[in-house]
Amino acid sequence: MNSQINLFTPVQLGAYTLPNRIVMAPMTRLRAIDNIPNSLMATYYGQRASAGLIVTECTAVSPLSLGYINCPGIYTDAQVAGWRLVTDAVHEQGGRIFLQLWHSGRIAHPFLLGGELPVAPSAIAGVGSLHTPNGKVSLETPRALETPEIAGVVKQFGKGAENALAAGFDGVELHGAFGYLIDQFLQDGSNQRTDEYGGSVENRSRFVLEVMEAVTNVCGGNRVGIKLSPSNTFYGMSDSNPKETFGYVINALNRFGLAYLHLMEPNDIDLANREVINPVTPLFRQIYKGTLMANGGYDRQTGDSILANNDADLVSFGRLFISNPDLPKRLQLNAELNTPDQKTFYAPDASGYTDYPFLELQAS
Ligand SMILES: Cc1cc2nc3c(=O)[nH]c(=O)nc-3n(C[C@H](O)[C@H](O)[C@H](O)COP(=O)(O)O)c2cc1C
C-alpha cells in the first residue's frame, strides 16, 4: 500500500507526463455524420481536456470496419481533417488525446457496409442486433477472412496509426476489447480457424501481435496503448480458458514497451452471463510489466484505492466523463457529479453531449 499515490499524482505515460491519473475512457457517441469528425465533436473533446489523457471513441480503420451509423473513421483525407479540429481543440486546452483504432469485424451488417458481408476470423455470428439505415437488424453470419487477406487488414491498422499522427493525435490505443475484430481473433468462441491464426493461444494471438507490430512501427511503443476486456461477454463473446488466453497475450505485449495496457473489469451483464475473471486488473498486474490502466465502474474512492494498493497506475472513467466535462476538478473537490442520461448517449446532436454543465456555471 502506497497511500501517497492517488488520482491526482502526476504520472509518466510513455512519451508524456500527465498532470493526473484520470483518463477519459473511449466512448462511442455516434455524432460523426457520414463517418467524418466535426466541430461539435471538437467542442465535446475540448471540454474534457483536463483529463490526464483522453482516449477517443472507437474509430474505423477501413470502410469494412464500420459497425455503426455515424461512427468516425480514419482512412480518408476528410476524416483526418475532421479529427484535426478535435486534436487542436484538446491541445489548445492543454490536454493530450489518443485515437482508438478499431475494426468491428463481425459486429457490422451489409446495410452498413455497402452490401458487403462483415469479415471475421470465422463464419460465426455474434449475438445481438445493430441499428442500420434500414432499421434495427440481427447480426448476420460474417465471412471468414482468407489467410492471405489478413496481412491487408494488419496494414489498415498501420495506415490508421499514420493518419492519426497526421491528424495531430498524441498516440493511439488499439481496441482489443468488447467483442470486435481483435477480440474475435483472441477468444476461441469466435475463432475456430485451422490456419496459423487459429487453434492454439499462440495462433489466436498472432493477429493482435502483428497489428501491434505495425502500429508501434509507426508511432513507437511509447505512444501506443491497447484495451482488453478478458471478462467481456458482449455480443456473445466467450473463451474456454480466458486466464490462459489473456495471460499469454498480455505477457507477449511486454516486449513492445507500450505507453499502457488498459483493462476493463466485467460489468453486471458479464457477471450474470457466466463465471468470469473478477477482478481482472490485479491478476494481470502480476504478468504485465508496464503501465496499467484500470477501467470499469470506478469512482473517486475506488480509483484512489486501486492506485494506493499499486494494483494499477491510472484509472479510466467512462460514463462519469459523459456527464461531467470537468470530472478531475469535481473529483478533486469532492463535488457533486452530474448523472449521465443514457437516452442521449447516441442522440444525433448536442443534447446530452456538449450541454452538461461545468461546476462554476452550475454554482452560479
Ligand atoms: C456510451 C458508451 C460508449 C462506449 N464506447 C466504447 C468504445 O467506443 N470503445 C471502447 O473501448 N469502450 C467503449 N465503451 C466502454 C467504456 O470505455 C468503459 O469501458 C465502460 O463504460 C466502463 O467504464 P465506466 O464504468 O467508467 O463507465 C463505451 C461505454 C459507453 C457508456
The ligand as a Gaussian input file, in Angstrom:
#p B3LYP/6-31G(d) Opt

LIG

0 1
 C      -21.850000       5.235000     -24.465000
 C      -20.664000       4.315000     -24.337000
 C      -19.883000       4.058000     -25.462000
 C      -18.754000       3.250000     -25.362000
 N      -17.951000       3.084000     -26.463000
 C      -16.751000       2.450000     -26.328000
 C      -15.802000       2.465000     -27.387000
 O      -16.005000       3.075000     -28.451000
 N      -14.622000       1.815000     -27.173000
 C      -14.350000       1.162000     -26.007000
 O      -13.273000       0.580000     -25.866000
 N      -15.225000       1.158000     -24.990000
 C      -16.394000       1.803000     -25.108000
 N      -17.245000       1.884000     -24.043000
 C      -16.835000       1.297000     -22.738000
 C      -16.124000       2.338000     -21.877000
 O      -14.876000       2.714000     -22.426000
 C      -15.864000       1.763000     -20.473000
 O      -15.084000       0.586000     -20.634000
 C      -17.138000       1.424000     -19.729000
 O      -18.094000       2.470000     -19.829000
 C      -16.860000       1.137000     -18.243000
 O      -16.324000       2.289000     -17.624000
 P      -17.250000       3.193000     -16.636000
 O      -17.824000       2.222000     -15.627000
 O      -16.308000       4.178000     -16.020000
 O      -18.329000       3.820000     -17.475000
 C      -18.411000       2.654000     -24.117000
 C      -19.208000       2.910000     -22.994000
 C      -20.311000       3.739000     -23.090000
 C      -21.124000       4.032000     -21.851000

